[in-house]
Amino acid sequence: MALTIGELARRLRVSVRALRHYEQLGLLVPAAVDVRTGYRSYTDAQLVRGVQIEQLKSAGLSLADIGAVLGDDPTSFADVLQSRRREIIVQQAEQRRQVDTIDALLAHRAGIGEPEVVDVPDQHVIVARANGRPDALTRTIRSLIQRIGRQTRRRDGVRCQSFSARFRLDVEEGDVEVEVAGHLDAPTATSTMLTAERQLRLEVVGTISMLPIAYDVVLGVADERGLRPTGTVVEHYLDLAPIGRTTVALPISRERQPLSR
């Protein structure tokens, strides 16, 4: 069976221009070219080759990768397809994270906020402390949260409503002491009272990778407003989901601190 370039294009549902581009790349070469007229003719072999090209394109492969897959190297087919598969999985994970962030923002109408000065009241808490390396703060905080959660359920039969972590602002070298508090609705036999304080606070929706950005914003605003930090920072985890809600707070002195700009 002989096909013209137009007939092949219709069979493959591509444009004639696309077939000429495939030919230039060496992907789909005509069975014959009339030297006088330049007319191209194709056979069943080129039709099959065209179907293969379109299948691989539908998998998201570039034309360069398709050339490798359809080449003479027998290992290229699996290697290129596996590589493309890994790329897609990474993209799906990133898109899933983006969707989760959008859902969290829609649900809480937060995360693109502005720092505000708030007066935090006394709170009933269960407290645990540990020392950890500055580069392992997240691991230390997670471990303390898990410990408080288990102990509170076992000893008091209640669940913490949220958790917060407090540590020094000027973390540089050596171990840093971390204080984690599990926040309760009411006192228990083992709870203590967290004293009220004034904070410059910013709520963030997203992964913990956003917290350094939030710190930069809070510290910059504190400097602009002439606020005086007390030397610690507080991360309050309003939920512990991978795409969570967290407030980054800078406790500030009550002296000469206005509640608004």
LINFENSUL-V718438 format. One record per run of one state. SS is the DSSP state (2 for helix, 1 for strand, 0 for the rest). FROM is the first residue (numbers start at 1). TO is the last residue. Records with the same first field share a line. If there is no record, write none. Layout:
SS: FROM-TO + FROM-TO
//
This chain:
0: 1-2 + 13-15 + 26-31 + 34-39 + 43-43 + 59-62 + 70-75 + 109-115 + 121-122 + 157-161 + 169-174 + 185-191 + 195-196 + 207-207 + 226-228 + 238-243 + 253-261
1: 3-4 + 32-33 + 40-42 + 116-120 + 123-133 + 162-168 + 175-184 + 192-194 + 197-206 + 229-237 + 244-252
2: 5-12 + 16-25 + 44-58 + 63-69 + 76-108 + 134-156 + 208-225
//
